[in-house]
Amino acid sequence: MNKTQNNLVWVTNIPVPYKERLWQWLSTEMNFEIIFMNKSEFNYEYGPPRNVKYSFLDSKPFYIPSISTPLYFGWRRLYRTQIWKRANLVYIDGWESPAYALSAWLWKR
């Protein structure tokens, strides 16, 4: 595969160790970058992935006591990254957050 053909940006909430090998493999197969909404969440704090291009938006999660999933409303930060200018593929992981849904709708426009 020619690495210049595909530019994938993976958007997710925080770095997690169980995805690191996949991310490392993807970075060998194509131009690959990860955008993390935050460095950690309540009771979850891992280091950044090794040998992978990444960035943190430092968007703070909003916690609702009745649900365990943190929500991100920082769609402006995500939208300002202008992913569509550098990626022909965008993978949105953890789509339950409003920031992802609104950003995806705006990018599609």
Secondary structure, DSSP 8 states (H G I E B T S, - for coil): --TTT-EEEEEESS--GGGHHHHHHHHHHSEEEEEES-SEETTEE----SSSEEEE-----B--TT-SS-B---HHHHHHT-GGGT-SEEEES-TTSHHHHHHHHHHH-
